[in-house]
Amino acid sequence: MAHRPSRTGKAHLKTLVVAALPRTYEENKYLLSAQIFGSFLGDFGLYYAPPGMRITHMTSRFSVLTLIFLGVVSTAAAQYTPTISGIHSWWWLGAGILYDGAGCSTNPPGACYWAEEPLTASPNGAPGTPTWTVQTNPGGGAVTLNCYTCTSVVATASAPSSSCSADVTVYVSYGGYQSAAFTILINSPAYATQTQDPTNAASGSGYLTTYMWGITDTCGNEDPGMDGNESFGNFTDDYAEISGIANNWPWSSLVPGHLYDTGWTWADRIGAVSSDGSYIPDPTNPQTPLSAVLVEDDTPWSLNLFTQTIGDGLSIFRDDQQWYIDHGEHP
């Protein structure tokens, strides 16, 4: 029995069956929507088909409206994100020094301070071979890699970070797919701060002045367990310039010191002792007030860390050493 059109005037959504056949470009550009609607209005059986769609069959209210159109298939390119594994912070120890301080570190185990660290790349499915790049900021931290096309590399610090924040960035790429940024902080001892006022003590007929400095790093941490040494500069006979008489203190016997310090404080002792009164001028015990008679100065004096080799290492503090007749100073 033929179906009579509805007399309610209400619209009815028809069911559409879609098949895929080749179409022209003009027809195809209208067929990108996944939802296609037909309209039935009043008693007139008015149907609407957008351009590019062909109504091939129409039945009663419960029948099927069949449309033929070109189906569109989309594909997404595969995405890969290589990764870098390793730790994000190690040390700058000065030129040519890679390790110092034995047995006090647990991550990684071994030396307390180290200037190189292994990094490993993983392609995570990306094609090709690895290519490493390093980005730095002027005046900030820096690292060099022993290989820029290897899966595993060794990164060696070549300059300290400018503050307690990661300012070195490393990437690895495989076949055009790049890893996320791998950031690195290159820490380093940065400050030598006096921990107390200098002390002036009597030593025989002369004196011994002691200065103490505490060593802290870029992040403000105390840094114990380091090798260190002091180095001298040029000596000047100040007493001769003042009095016209050369001093005869035994400067040739003065030997720079070096040691391994388990703590984080370092001391320098400036002294002079005369046992027979033969020195010109003869040193005395500390006076009150301290004497202004200057005998000799050494410029520059330097405290160097991470090695006991005199003059080598990271210079953490530089100034002058001065010997007065009754005390010493680091002015």
Stockholm file with secondary structure:
# STOCKHOLM 1.0

chainA/1-331         MAHRPSRTGKAHLKTLVVAALPRTYEENKYLLSAQIFGSFLGDFGLYYAPPGMRITHMTSRFSVLTLIFLGVVSTAAAQYTPTISGIHSWWWLGAGILYDGAGCSTNPPGACYWAEEPLTASPNGAPGTPTWTVQTNPGGGAVTLNCYTCTSVVATASAPSSSCSADVTVYVSYGGYQSAAFTILINSPAYATQTQDPTNAASGSGYLTTYMWGITDTCGNEDPGMDGNESFGNFTDDYAEISGIANNWPWSSLVPGHLYDTGWTWADRIGAVSSDGSYIPDPTNPQTPLSAVLVEDDTPWSLNLFTQTIGDGLSIFRDDQQWYIDHGEHP
#=GR chainA/1-331 SS CCCCCCSSCCCCCCEEEEEECCCCHHHHTTCCCSCCCCCCCTTTTCCCCCTTCEEEECCSTTSEEEEEECCCCCCCCCCCCCEEESCSEEECCSTTCCEESSSCEETTEECSEESEEEEEEECTTCCSCEEEEEECCTTSCEEEESCSSSSEEEEEEEECCSSSSCCEEEEEEETTEECCCEEEEEECEEEEEESSCCEEEEETTEEEEEEEEEEEETTSCBCCSEEEEEECCEEEEHHHHHHSSCCCCCGGGCCCCEEEESSSEEEEEEEECCSSSCSSSCCCSCCSSCCCCEEEEEEEEEEEESCCSTTCSEEEEEEEEEEESSCEECC
#=GC SS_cons         CCCCCCSSCCCCCCEEEEEECCCCHHHHTTCCCSCCCCCCCTTTTCCCCCTTCEEEECCSTTSEEEEEECCCCCCCCCCCCCEEESCSEEECCSTTCCEESSSCEETTEECSEESEEEEEEECTTCCSCEEEEEECCTTSCEEEESCSSSSEEEEEEEECCSSSSCCEEEEEEETTEECCCEEEEEECEEEEEESSCCEEEEETTEEEEEEEEEEEETTSCBCCSEEEEEECCEEEEHHHHHHSSCCCCCGGGCCCCEEEESSSEEEEEEEECCSSSCSSSCCCSCCSSCCCCEEEEEEEEEEEESCCSTTCSEEEEEEEEEEESSCEECC
//
